[in-house]
Amino acid sequence: MADEILTDYQHVIETFTFVTGSGGAFEFKVNGDLLYSKKETKRHVEPGEILQLFREYIDPGIEPYPRSK
């Protein structure tokens, strides 16, 4: 999850901090804004959901960083 964000959006991220919680808590925040909370949704995150939330937050028009082939 973090690797997808860092790979695809390295050109727009200045700093990235991953903080683990206790008791199975999982929250995803960008610039202090809560984008996902396992506690609030009462479910695990779906595959690709965090990346999609990040894309929508920063700007859907920002293209991912080009990957080498």
CHARMM internal coordinates of N, CA and C (Angstrom, degrees):
IC EDIT
DIST 1 N 1 CA 1.4466
DIST 1 CA 1 C 1.5210
ANGL 1 N 1 CA 1 C 110.37
DIST 1 C 2 N 1.3264
ANGL 1 CA 1 C 2 N 117.21
DIHE 1 N 1 CA 1 C 2 N -54.37
DIST 2 N 2 CA 1.4612
ANGL 1 C 2 N 2 CA 120.04
DIHE 1 CA 1 C 2 N 2 CA 178.83
DIST 2 CA 2 C 1.5152
ANGL 2 N 2 CA 2 C 111.07
DIHE 1 C 2 N 2 CA 2 C -65.55
DIST 2 C 3 N 1.3328
ANGL 2 CA 2 C 3 N 116.53
DIHE 2 N 2 CA 2 C 3 N -36.95
DIST 3 N 3 CA 1.4620
ANGL 2 C 3 N 3 CA 119.22
DIHE 2 CA 2 C 3 N 3 CA -178.92
DIST 3 CA 3 C 1.5221
ANGL 3 N 3 CA 3 C 111.98
DIHE 2 C 3 N 3 CA 3 C -65.75
DIST 3 C 4 N 1.3326
ANGL 3 CA 3 C 4 N 117.54
DIHE 3 N 3 CA 3 C 4 N -34.39
DIST 4 N 4 CA 1.4670
ANGL 3 C 4 N 4 CA 120.43
DIHE 3 CA 3 C 4 N 4 CA 177.28
DIST 4 CA 4 C 1.5259
ANGL 4 N 4 CA 4 C 110.68
DIHE 3 C 4 N 4 CA 4 C -64.88
DIST 4 C 5 N 1.3033
ANGL 4 CA 4 C 5 N 116.33
DIHE 4 N 4 CA 4 C 5 N -45.24
DIST 5 N 5 CA 1.4643
ANGL 4 C 5 N 5 CA 120.46
DIHE 4 CA 4 C 5 N 5 CA -179.89
DIST 5 CA 5 C 1.5240
ANGL 5 N 5 CA 5 C 110.19
DIHE 4 C 5 N 5 CA 5 C -63.17
DIST 5 C 6 N 1.3366
ANGL 5 CA 5 C 6 N 116.49
DIHE 5 N 5 CA 5 C 6 N -47.34
DIST 6 N 6 CA 1.4655
ANGL 5 C 6 N 6 CA 120.07
DIHE 5 CA 5 C 6 N 6 CA -178.55
DIST 6 CA 6 C 1.5221
ANGL 6 N 6 CA 6 C 112.27
DIHE 5 C 6 N 6 CA 6 C -65.81
DIST 6 C 7 N 1.3151
ANGL 6 CA 6 C 7 N 117.83
DIHE 6 N 6 CA 6 C 7 N -36.99
DIST 7 N 7 CA 1.4650
ANGL 6 C 7 N 7 CA 121.00
DIHE 6 CA 6 C 7 N 7 CA 179.08
DIST 7 CA 7 C 1.5236
ANGL 7 N 7 CA 7 C 110.98
DIHE 6 C 7 N 7 CA 7 C -71.00
DIST 7 C 8 N 1.3218
ANGL 7 CA 7 C 8 N 116.52
DIHE 7 N 7 CA 7 C 8 N -47.78
DIST 8 N 8 CA 1.4680
ANGL 7 C 8 N 8 CA 120.71
DIHE 7 CA 7 C 8 N 8 CA -174.95
DIST 8 CA 8 C 1.5269
ANGL 8 N 8 CA 8 C 114.01
DIHE 7 C 8 N 8 CA 8 C -76.41
DIST 8 C 9 N 1.3317
ANGL 8 CA 8 C 9 N 117.54
DIHE 8 N 8 CA 8 C 9 N -26.48
DIST 9 N 9 CA 1.4686
ANGL 8 C 9 N 9 CA 119.68
DIHE 8 CA 8 C 9 N 9 CA -173.60
DIST 9 CA 9 C 1.5225
ANGL 9 N 9 CA 9 C 113.26
DIHE 8 C 9 N 9 CA 9 C -127.54
DIST 9 C 10 N 1.3223
ANGL 9 CA 9 C 10 N 116.68
DIHE 9 N 9 CA 9 C 10 N 28.59
DIST 10 N 10 CA 1.4660
ANGL 9 C 10 N 10 CA 121.21
DIHE 9 CA 9 C 10 N 10 CA 178.55
DIST 10 CA 10 C 1.5211
ANGL 10 N 10 CA 10 C 112.22
DIHE 9 C 10 N 10 CA 10 C -60.57
DIST 10 C 11 N 1.3108
ANGL 10 CA 10 C 11 N 117.15
DIHE 10 N 10 CA 10 C 11 N -24.87
DIST 11 N 11 CA 1.4630
ANGL 10 C 11 N 11 CA 121.56
DIHE 10 CA 10 C 11 N 11 CA -178.41
DIST 11 CA 11 C 1.5327
ANGL 11 N 11 CA 11 C 113.35
DIHE 10 C 11 N 11 CA 11 C -79.40
DIST 11 C 12 N 1.3444
ANGL 11 CA 11 C 12 N 117.84
DIHE 11 N 11 CA 11 C 12 N -9.02
DIST 12 N 12 CA 1.4669
ANGL 11 C 12 N 12 CA 120.16
DIHE 11 CA 11 C 12 N 12 CA 178.96
DIST 12 CA 12 C 1.5307
ANGL 12 N 12 CA 12 C 112.91
DIHE 11 C 12 N 12 CA 12 C -122.17
DIST 12 C 13 N 1.3373
ANGL 12 CA 12 C 13 N 117.69
DIHE 12 N 12 CA 12 C 13 N -4.07
DIST 13 N 13 CA 1.4643
ANGL 12 C 13 N 13 CA 121.54
DIHE 12 CA 12 C 13 N 13 CA -178.96
DIST 13 CA 13 C 1.5237
ANGL 13 N 13 CA 13 C 109.64
DIHE 12 C 13 N 13 CA 13 C -98.77
DIST 13 C 14 N 1.3200
ANGL 13 CA 13 C 14 N 116.25
DIHE 13 N 13 CA 13 C 14 N 123.98
DIST 14 N 14 CA 1.4639
ANGL 13 C 14 N 14 CA 120.65
DIHE 13 CA 13 C 14 N 14 CA 176.42
DIST 14 CA 14 C 1.5209
ANGL 14 N 14 CA 14 C 110.95
DIHE 13 C 14 N 14 CA 14 C -88.84
DIST 14 C 15 N 1.3214
ANGL 14 CA 14 C 15 N 116.94
DIHE 14 N 14 CA 14 C 15 N -45.14
DIST 15 N 15 CA 1.4650
ANGL 14 C 15 N 15 CA 121.11
DIHE 14 CA 14 C 15 N 15 CA 176.87
DIST 15 CA 15 C 1.5227
ANGL 15 N 15 CA 15 C 108.68
DIHE 14 C 15 N 15 CA 15 C -137.78
DIST 15 C 16 N 1.3231
ANGL 15 CA 15 C 16 N 115.18
DIHE 15 N 15 CA 15 C 16 N 151.60
DIST 16 N 16 CA 1.4659
ANGL 15 C 16 N 16 CA 121.16
DIHE 15 CA 15 C 16 N 16 CA 179.72
DIST 16 CA 16 C 1.5190
ANGL 16 N 16 CA 16 C 107.51
DIHE 15 C 16 N 16 CA 16 C -139.86
DIST 16 C 17 N 1.3167
ANGL 16 CA 16 C 17 N 116.99
DIHE 16 N 16 CA 16 C 17 N 125.00
DIST 17 N 17 CA 1.4583
ANGL 16 C 17 N 17 CA 121.66
DIHE 16 CA 16 C 17 N 17 CA 179.72
DIST 17 CA 17 C 1.5182
ANGL 17 N 17 CA 17 C 108.74
DIHE 16 C 17 N 17 CA 17 C -126.36
DIST 17 C 18 N 1.3129
ANGL 17 CA 17 C 18 N 115.97
DIHE 17 N 17 CA 17 C 18 N 129.50
DIST 18 N 18 CA 1.4627
ANGL 17 C 18 N 18 CA 121.99
DIHE 17 CA 17 C 18 N 18 CA 177.83
DIST 18 CA 18 C 1.5196
ANGL 18 N 18 CA 18 C 107.55
DIHE 17 C 18 N 18 CA 18 C -109.84
DIST 18 C 19 N 1.3307
ANGL 18 CA 18 C 19 N 116.54
DIHE 18 N 18 CA 18 C 19 N 118.61
DIST 19 N 19 CA 1.4606
ANGL 18 C 19 N 19 CA 121.60
DIHE 18 CA 18 C 19 N 19 CA -177.20
DIST 19 CA 19 C 1.5249
ANGL 19 N 19 CA 19 C 108.37
DIHE 18 C 19 N 19 CA 19 C -119.15
DIST 19 C 20 N 1.3149
ANGL 19 CA 19 C 20 N 116.49
DIHE 19 N 19 CA 19 C 20 N 125.51
DIST 20 N 20 CA 1.4603
ANGL 19 C 20 N 20 CA 119.96
DIHE 19 CA 19 C 20 N 20 CA 178.14
DIST 20 CA 20 C 1.5197
ANGL 20 N 20 CA 20 C 109.95
DIHE 19 C 20 N 20 CA 20 C -89.63
DIST 20 C 21 N 1.3225
ANGL 20 CA 20 C 21 N 115.28
DIHE 20 N 20 CA 20 C 21 N 149.89
DIST 21 N 21 CA 1.4533
ANGL 20 C 21 N 21 CA 121.03
DIHE 20 CA 20 C 21 N 21 CA 178.70
DIST 21 CA 21 C 1.5167
ANGL 21 N 21 CA 21 C 110.11
DIHE 20 C 21 N 21 CA 21 C -108.19
DIST 21 C 22 N 1.3001
ANGL 21 CA 21 C 22 N 116.05
DIHE 21 N 21 CA 21 C 22 N -174.41
DIST 22 N 22 CA 1.4614
ANGL 21 C 22 N 22 CA 120.10
DIHE 21 CA 21 C 22 N 22 CA 179.32
DIST 22 CA 22 C 1.5227
ANGL 22 N 22 CA 22 C 109.75
DIHE 21 C 22 N 22 CA 22 C -116.86
DIST 22 C 23 N 1.3097
ANGL 22 CA 22 C 23 N 115.58
DIHE 22 N 22 CA 22 C 23 N 161.06
DIST 23 N 23 CA 1.4588
ANGL 22 C 23 N 23 CA 119.86
DIHE 22 CA 22 C 23 N 23 CA 176.07
DIST 23 CA 23 C 1.5113
ANGL 23 N 23 CA 23 C 114.18
DIHE 22 C 23 N 23 CA 23 C 66.76
DIST 23 C 24 N 1.3251
ANGL 23 CA 23 C 24 N 117.90
DIHE 23 N 23 CA 23 C 24 N 26.59
DIST 24 N 24 CA 1.4590
ANGL 23 C 24 N 24 CA 120.78
DIHE 23 CA 23 C 24 N 24 CA 178.41
DIST 24 CA 24 C 1.5168
ANGL 24 N 24 CA 24 C 114.33
DIHE 23 C 24 N 24 CA 24 C 79.14
DIST 24 C 25 N 1.3279
ANGL 24 CA 24 C 25 N 117.15
DIHE 24 N 24 CA 24 C 25 N 9.75
DIST 25 N 25 CA 1.4672
ANGL 24 C 25 N 25 CA 120.44
DIHE 24 CA 24 C 25 N 25 CA 179.17
DIST 25 CA 25 C 1.5202
ANGL 25 N 25 CA 25 C 109.88
DIHE 24 C 25 N 25 CA 25 C -69.39
DIST 25 C 26 N 1.3116
ANGL 25 CA 25 C 26 N 116.23
DIHE 25 N 25 CA 25 C 26 N 142.20
DIST 26 N 26 CA 1.4546
ANGL 25 C 26 N 26 CA 121.02
DIHE 25 CA 25 C 26 N 26 CA 175.22
DIST 26 CA 26 C 1.5151
ANGL 26 N 26 CA 26 C 107.97
DIHE 25 C 26 N 26 CA 26 C -145.10
DIST 26 C 27 N 1.3177
ANGL 26 CA 26 C 27 N 115.50
DIHE 26 N 26 CA 26 C 27 N 120.84
DIST 27 N 27 CA 1.4606
ANGL 26 C 27 N 27 CA 121.56
DIHE 26 CA 26 C 27 N 27 CA 176.48
DIST 27 CA 27 C 1.5155
ANGL 27 N 27 CA 27 C 108.48
DIHE 26 C 27 N 27 CA 27 C -130.87
DIST 27 C 28 N 1.3113
ANGL 27 CA 27 C 28 N 115.41
DIHE 27 N 27 CA 27 C 28 N 145.30
DIST 28 N 28 CA 1.4577
ANGL 27 C 28 N 28 CA 121.26
DIHE 27 CA 27 C 28 N 28 CA 176.90
DIST 28 CA 28 C 1.5172
ANGL 28 N 28 CA 28 C 107.27
DIHE 27 C 28 N 28 CA 28 C -121.37
DIST 28 C 29 N 1.3415
ANGL 28 CA 28 C 29 N 115.10
DIHE 28 N 28 CA 28 C 29 N 117.20
DIST 29 N 29 CA 1.4611
ANGL 28 C 29 N 29 CA 121.11
DIHE 28 CA 28 C 29 N 29 CA -178.76
DIST 29 CA 29 C 1.5178
ANGL 29 N 29 CA 29 C 109.68
DIHE 28 C 29 N 29 CA 29 C -123.62
DIST 29 C 30 N 1.3211
ANGL 29 CA 29 C 30 N 115.55
DIHE 29 N 29 CA 29 C 30 N 146.21
DIST 30 N 30 CA 1.4591
ANGL 29 C 30 N 30 CA 122.41
DIHE 29 CA 29 C 30 N 30 CA 173.01
DIST 30 CA 30 C 1.5166
ANGL 30 N 30 CA 30 C 106.57
DIHE 29 C 30 N 30 CA 30 C -129.24
DIST 30 C 31 N 1.3311
ANGL 30 CA 30 C 31 N 115.86
DIHE 30 N 30 CA 30 C 31 N 124.47
DIST 31 N 31 CA 1.4699
ANGL 30 C 31 N 31 CA 121.60
DIHE 30 CA 30 C 31 N 31 CA -178.44
DIST 31 CA 31 C 1.5276
ANGL 31 N 31 CA 31 C 112.00
DIHE 30 C 31 N 31 CA 31 C 51.79
DIST 31 C 32 N 1.3309
ANGL 31 CA 31 C 32 N 116.00
DIHE 31 N 31 CA 31 C 32 N 35.39
DIST 32 N 32 CA 1.4567
ANGL 31 C 32 N 32 CA 120.83
DIHE 31 CA 31 C 32 N 32 CA 178.98
DIST 32 CA 32 C 1.5149
ANGL 32 N 32 CA 32 C 114.87
DIHE 31 C 32 N 32 CA 32 C 84.44
DIST 32 C 33 N 1.3263
ANGL 32 CA 32 C 33 N 118.10
DIHE 32 N 32 CA 32 C 33 N -7.51
DIST 33 N 33 CA 1.4624
ANGL 32 C 33 N 33 CA 121.93
DIHE 32 CA 32 C 33 N 33 CA 179.41
DIST 33 CA 33 C 1.5267
ANGL 33 N 33 CA 33 C 109.66
DIHE 32 C 33 N 33 CA 33 C -89.51
DIST 33 C 34 N 1.3167
ANGL 33 CA 33 C 34 N 116.85
DIHE 33 N 33 CA 33 C 34 N 126.04
DIST 34 N 34 CA 1.4562
ANGL 33 C 34 N 34 CA 122.29
DIHE 33 CA 33 C 34 N 34 CA -179.83
DIST 34 CA 34 C 1.5256
ANGL 34 N 34 CA 34 C 109.47
DIHE 33 C 34 N 34 CA 34 C -76.63
DIST 34 C 35 N 1.3374
ANGL 34 CA 34 C 35 N 116.16
DIHE 34 N 34 CA 34 C 35 N 118.08
DIST 35 N 35 CA 1.4571
ANGL 34 C 35 N 35 CA 120.62
DIHE 34 CA 34 C 35 N 35 CA 179.68
DIST 35 CA 35 C 1.5246
ANGL 35 N 35 CA 35 C 112.16
DIHE 34 C 35 N 35 CA 35 C -102.64
DIST 35 C 36 N 1.3272
ANGL 35 CA 35 C 36 N 116.73
DIHE 35 N 35 CA 35 C 36 N -25.32
DIST 36 N 36 CA 1.4668
ANGL 35 C 36 N 36 CA 120.36
DIHE 35 CA 35 C 36 N 36 CA 178.10
DIST 36 CA 36 C 1.5221
ANGL 36 N 36 CA 36 C 109.54
DIHE 35 C 36 N 36 CA 36 C -152.17
DIST 36 C 37 N 1.3158
ANGL 36 CA 36 C 37 N 115.99
DIHE 36 N 36 CA 36 C 37 N 139.60
DIST 37 N 37 CA 1.4627
ANGL 36 C 37 N 37 CA 121.80
DIHE 36 CA 36 C 37 N 37 CA 176.12
DIST 37 CA 37 C 1.5204
ANGL 37 N 37 CA 37 C 108.80
DIHE 36 C 37 N 37 CA 37 C -139.76
DIST 37 C 38 N 1.3225
ANGL 37 CA 37 C 38 N 115.80
DIHE 37 N 37 CA 37 C 38 N 119.91
DIST 38 N 38 CA 1.4652
ANGL 37 C 38 N 38 CA 120.40
DIHE 37 CA 37 C 38 N 38 CA 176.01
DIST 38 CA 38 C 1.5265
ANGL 38 N 38 CA 38 C 109.78
DIHE 37 C 38 N 38 CA 38 C -62.90
DIST 38 C 39 N 1.3182
ANGL 38 CA 38 C 39 N 116.31
DIHE 38 N 38 CA 38 C 39 N -36.35
DIST 39 N 39 CA 1.4655
ANGL 38 C 39 N 39 CA 120.65
DIHE 38 CA 38 C 39 N 39 CA 179.66
DIST 39 CA 39 C 1.5293
ANGL 39 N 39 CA 39 C 111.01
DIHE 38 C 39 N 39 CA 39 C -62.69
DIST 39 C 40 N 1.3295
ANGL 39 CA 39 C 40 N 116.73
DIHE 39 N 39 CA 39 C 40 N -41.89
DIST 40 N 40 CA 1.4657
ANGL 39 C 40 N 40 CA 120.43
DIHE 39 CA 39 C 40 N 40 CA -178.99
DIST 40 CA 40 C 1.5256
ANGL 40 N 40 CA 40 C 112.45
DIHE 39 C 40 N 40 CA 40 C -74.20
DIST 40 C 41 N 1.3432
ANGL 40 CA 40 C 41 N 116.88
DIHE 40 N 40 CA 40 C 41 N -39.39
DIST 41 N 41 CA 1.4684
ANGL 40 C 41 N 41 CA 120.06
DIHE 40 CA 40 C 41 N 41 CA -177.29
DIST 41 CA 41 C 1.5221
ANGL 41 N 41 CA 41 C 112.65
DIHE 40 C 41 N 41 CA 41 C -85.23
DIST 41 C 42 N 1.3482
ANGL 41 CA 41 C 42 N 116.12
DIHE 41 N 41 CA 41 C 42 N -19.22
DIST 42 N 42 CA 1.4617
ANGL 41 C 42 N 42 CA 122.50
DIHE 41 CA 41 C 42 N 42 CA -178.05
DIST 42 CA 42 C 1.5305
ANGL 42 N 42 CA 42 C 112.22
DIHE 41 C 42 N 42 CA 42 C 57.81
DIST 42 C 43 N 1.3380
ANGL 42 CA 42 C 43 N 115.06
DIHE 42 N 42 CA 42 C 43 N 36.64
DIST 43 N 43 CA 1.4658
ANGL 42 C 43 N 43 CA 120.38
DIHE 42 CA 42 C 43 N 43 CA 177.92
DIST 43 CA 43 C 1.5206
ANGL 43 N 43 CA 43 C 109.26
DIHE 42 C 43 N 43 CA 43 C -155.49
DIST 43 C 44 N 1.3280
ANGL 43 CA 43 C 44 N 114.26
DIHE 43 N 43 CA 43 C 44 N 160.43
DIST 44 N 44 CA 1.4589
ANGL 43 C 44 N 44 CA 119.54
DIHE 43 CA 43 C 44 N 44 CA 174.64
DIST 44 CA 44 C 1.5214
ANGL 44 N 44 CA 44 C 109.16
DIHE 43 C 44 N 44 CA 44 C -74.84
DIST 44 C 45 N 1.2935
ANGL 44 CA 44 C 45 N 115.68
DIHE 44 N 44 CA 44 C 45 N 153.49
DIST 45 N 45 CA 1.4585
ANGL 44 C 45 N 45 CA 121.44
DIHE 44 CA 44 C 45 N 45 CA 177.90
DIST 45 CA 45 C 1.5341
ANGL 45 N 45 CA 45 C 109.20
DIHE 44 C 45 N 45 CA 45 C -67.34
DIST 45 C 46 N 1.3138
ANGL 45 CA 45 C 46 N 116.96
DIHE 45 N 45 CA 45 C 46 N 143.34
DIST 46 N 46 CA 1.4666
ANGL 45 C 46 N 46 CA 122.55
DIHE 45 CA 45 C 46 N 46 CA 177.67
DIST 46 CA 46 C 1.5252
ANGL 46 N 46 CA 46 C 109.42
DIHE 45 C 46 N 46 CA 46 C -82.49
DIST 46 C 47 N 1.3421
ANGL 46 CA 46 C 47 N 118.05
DIHE 46 N 46 CA 46 C 47 N 152.50
DIST 47 N 47 CA 1.4693
ANGL 46 C 47 N 47 CA 120.16
DIHE 46 CA 46 C 47 N 47 CA 176.90
DIST 47 CA 47 C 1.5337
ANGL 47 N 47 CA 47 C 111.12
DIHE 46 C 47 N 47 CA 47 C -55.81
DIST 47 C 48 N 1.3115
ANGL 47 CA 47 C 48 N 116.48
DIHE 47 N 47 CA 47 C 48 N 130.35
DIST 48 N 48 CA 1.4572
ANGL 47 C 48 N 48 CA 122.13
DIHE 47 CA 47 C 48 N 48 CA 178.91
DIST 48 CA 48 C 1.5186
ANGL 48 N 48 CA 48 C 115.13
DIHE 47 C 48 N 48 CA 48 C 81.98
DIST 48 C 49 N 1.3223
ANGL 48 CA 48 C 49 N 117.58
DIHE 48 N 48 CA 48 C 49 N -7.68
DIST 49 N 49 CA 1.4667
ANGL 48 C 49 N 49 CA 120.67
DIHE 48 CA 48 C 49 N 49 CA -175.82
DIST 49 CA 49 C 1.5260
ANGL 49 N 49 CA 49 C 112.58
DIHE 48 C 49 N 49 CA 49 C -66.55
DIST 49 C 50 N 1.3257
ANGL 49 CA 49 C 50 N 117.63
DIHE 49 N 49 CA 49 C 50 N -42.80
DIST 50 N 50 CA 1.4642
ANGL 49 C 50 N 50 CA 120.94
DIHE 49 CA 49 C 50 N 50 CA -179.43
DIST 50 CA 50 C 1.5242
ANGL 50 N 50 CA 50 C 110.48
DIHE 49 C 50 N 50 CA 50 C -64.95
DIST 50 C 51 N 1.3267
ANGL 50 CA 50 C 51 N 116.75
DIHE 50 N 50 CA 50 C 51 N -43.56
DIST 51 N 51 CA 1.4661
ANGL 50 C 51 N 51 CA 120.24
DIHE 50 CA 50 C 51 N 51 CA 178.45
DIST 51 CA 51 C 1.5260
ANGL 51 N 51 CA 51 C 110.30
DIHE 50 C 51 N 51 CA 51 C -60.68
DIST 51 C 52 N 1.3197
ANGL 51 CA 51 C 52 N 117.51
DIHE 51 N 51 CA 51 C 52 N -42.48
DIST 52 N 52 CA 1.4633
ANGL 51 C 52 N 52 CA 121.03
DIHE 51 CA 51 C 52 N 52 CA 179.16
DIST 52 CA 52 C 1.5283
ANGL 52 N 52 CA 52 C 111.42
DIHE 51 C 52 N 52 CA 52 C -64.73
DIST 52 C 53 N 1.3190
ANGL 52 CA 52 C 53 N 117.10
DIHE 52 N 52 CA 52 C 53 N -42.52
DIST 53 N 53 CA 1.4721
ANGL 52 C 53 N 53 CA 120.44
DIHE 52 CA 52 C 53 N 53 CA 177.40
DIST 53 CA 53 C 1.5233
ANGL 53 N 53 CA 53 C 110.93
DIHE 52 C 53 N 53 CA 53 C -61.40
DIST 53 C 54 N 1.3338
ANGL 53 CA 53 C 54 N 116.17
DIHE 53 N 53 CA 53 C 54 N -40.20
DIST 54 N 54 CA 1.4590
ANGL 53 C 54 N 54 CA 120.58
DIHE 53 CA 53 C 54 N 54 CA 178.31
DIST 54 CA 54 C 1.5266
ANGL 54 N 54 CA 54 C 110.66
DIHE 53 C 54 N 54 CA 54 C -64.24
DIST 54 C 55 N 1.3321
ANGL 54 CA 54 C 55 N 116.88
DIHE 54 N 54 CA 54 C 55 N -45.80
DIST 55 N 55 CA 1.4772
ANGL 54 C 55 N 55 CA 120.95
DIHE 54 CA 54 C 55 N 55 CA 178.75
DIST 55 CA 55 C 1.5175
ANGL 55 N 55 CA 55 C 111.08
DIHE 54 C 55 N 55 CA 55 C -57.11
DIST 55 C 56 N 1.3138
ANGL 55 CA 55 C 56 N 116.09
DIHE 55 N 55 CA 55 C 56 N -46.77
DIST 56 N 56 CA 1.4639
ANGL 55 C 56 N 56 CA 120.60
DIHE 55 CA 55 C 56 N 56 CA -179.16
DIST 56 CA 56 C 1.5274
ANGL 56 N 56 CA 56 C 111.33
DIHE 55 C 56 N 56 CA 56 C -65.07
DIST 56 C 57 N 1.3153
ANGL 56 CA 56 C 57 N 116.98
DIHE 56 N 56 CA 56 C 57 N -35.15
DIST 57 N 57 CA 1.4605
ANGL 56 C 57 N 57 CA 121.01
DIHE 56 CA 56 C 57 N 57 CA -178.66
DIST 57 CA 57 C 1.5238
ANGL 57 N 57 CA 57 C 111.62
DIHE 56 C 57 N 57 CA 57 C -69.75
DIST 57 C 58 N 1.3415
ANGL 57 CA 57 C 58 N 117.10
DIHE 57 N 57 CA 57 C 58 N -47.98
DIST 58 N 58 CA 1.4594
ANGL 57 C 58 N 58 CA 118.35
DIHE 57 CA 57 C 58 N 58 CA -174.99
DIST 58 CA 58 C 1.5231
ANGL 58 N 58 CA 58 C 111.79
DIHE 57 C 58 N 58 CA 58 C -73.18
DIST 58 C 59 N 1.3044
ANGL 58 CA 58 C 59 N 118.01
DIHE 58 N 58 CA 58 C 59 N -43.53
DIST 59 N 59 CA 1.4634
ANGL 58 C 59 N 59 CA 124.30
DIHE 58 CA 58 C 59 N 59 CA 178.29
DIST 59 CA 59 C 1.5182
ANGL 59 N 59 CA 59 C 106.96
DIHE 58 C 59 N 59 CA 59 C 154.04
DIST 59 C 60 N 1.3146
ANGL 59 CA 59 C 60 N 117.43
DIHE 59 N 59 CA 59 C 60 N 115.39
DIST 60 N 60 CA 1.4623
ANGL 59 C 60 N 60 CA 119.59
DIHE 59 CA 59 C 60 N 60 CA -178.96
DIST 60 CA 60 C 1.5316
ANGL 60 N 60 CA 60 C 113.41
DIHE 59 C 60 N 60 CA 60 C -58.79
DIST 60 C 61 N 1.3204
ANGL 60 CA 60 C 61 N 117.58
DIHE 60 N 60 CA 60 C 61 N -18.11
DIST 61 N 61 CA 1.4600
ANGL 60 C 61 N 61 CA 121.00
DIHE 60 CA 60 C 61 N 61 CA -179.25
DIST 61 CA 61 C 1.5198
ANGL 61 N 61 CA 61 C 114.53
DIHE 60 C 61 N 61 CA 61 C -81.76
DIST 61 C 62 N 1.3302
ANGL 61 CA 61 C 62 N 117.66
DIHE 61 N 61 CA 61 C 62 N -11.29
DIST 62 N 62 CA 1.4642
ANGL 61 C 62 N 62 CA 120.34
DIHE 61 CA 61 C 62 N 62 CA 179.10
DIST 62 CA 62 C 1.5178
ANGL 62 N 62 CA 62 C 108.85
DIHE 61 C 62 N 62 CA 62 C -78.96
DIST 62 C 63 N 1.3081
ANGL 62 CA 62 C 63 N 115.68
DIHE 62 N 62 CA 62 C 63 N 120.03
DIST 63 N 63 CA 1.4603
ANGL 62 C 63 N 63 CA 121.33
DIHE 62 CA 62 C 63 N 63 CA -178.75
DIST 63 CA 63 C 1.5264
ANGL 63 N 63 CA 63 C 110.69
DIHE 62 C 63 N 63 CA 63 C -76.44
DIST 63 C 64 N 1.3416
ANGL 63 CA 63 C 64 N 116.86
DIHE 63 N 63 CA 63 C 64 N 144.78
DIST 64 N 64 CA 1.4665
ANGL 63 C 64 N 64 CA 119.70
DIHE 63 CA 63 C 64 N 64 CA 174.70
DIST 64 CA 64 C 1.5257
ANGL 64 N 64 CA 64 C 111.00
DIHE 63 C 64 N 64 CA 64 C -61.00
DIST 64 C 65 N 1.3220
ANGL 64 CA 64 C 65 N 115.57
DIHE 64 N 64 CA 64 C 65 N 154.45
DIST 65 N 65 CA 1.4581
ANGL 64 C 65 N 65 CA 122.41
DIHE 64 CA 64 C 65 N 65 CA 177.29
DIST 65 CA 65 C 1.5220
ANGL 65 N 65 CA 65 C 108.72
DIHE 64 C 65 N 65 CA 65 C -61.22
DIST 65 C 66 N 1.3356
ANGL 65 CA 65 C 66 N 117.29
DIHE 65 N 65 CA 65 C 66 N 133.23
DIST 66 N 66 CA 1.4691
ANGL 65 C 66 N 66 CA 118.94
DIHE 65 CA 65 C 66 N 66 CA -178.86
DIST 66 CA 66 C 1.5286
ANGL 66 N 66 CA 66 C 111.36
DIHE 65 C 66 N 66 CA 66 C -65.47
DIST 66 C 67 N 1.3118
ANGL 66 CA 66 C 67 N 115.66
DIHE 66 N 66 CA 66 C 67 N 131.53
DIST 67 N 67 CA 1.4664
ANGL 66 C 67 N 67 CA 121.33
DIHE 66 CA 66 C 67 N 67 CA 177.94
DIST 67 CA 67 C 1.5171
ANGL 67 N 67 CA 67 C 109.15
DIHE 66 C 67 N 67 CA 67 C -93.01
DIST 67 C 68 N 1.3317
ANGL 67 CA 67 C 68 N 115.08
DIHE 67 N 67 CA 67 C 68 N 144.46
DIST 68 N 68 CA 1.4647
ANGL 67 C 68 N 68 CA 118.75
DIHE 67 CA 67 C 68 N 68 CA 177.63
DIST 68 CA 68 C 1.5196
ANGL 68 N 68 CA 68 C 109.17
DIHE 67 C 68 N 68 CA 68 C -72.97
DIST 68 C 69 N 1.3108
ANGL 68 CA 68 C 69 N 115.18
DIHE 68 N 68 CA 68 C 69 N 149.93
DIST 69 N 69 CA 1.4701
ANGL 68 C 69 N 69 CA 119.54
DIHE 68 CA 68 C 69 N 69 CA -176.65
DIST 69 CA 69 C 1.4808
ANGL 69 N 69 CA 69 C 112.17
DIHE 68 C 69 N 69 CA 69 C -100.23
END
COOR INIT
IC SEED 1 N 1 CA 1 C
IC BUILD
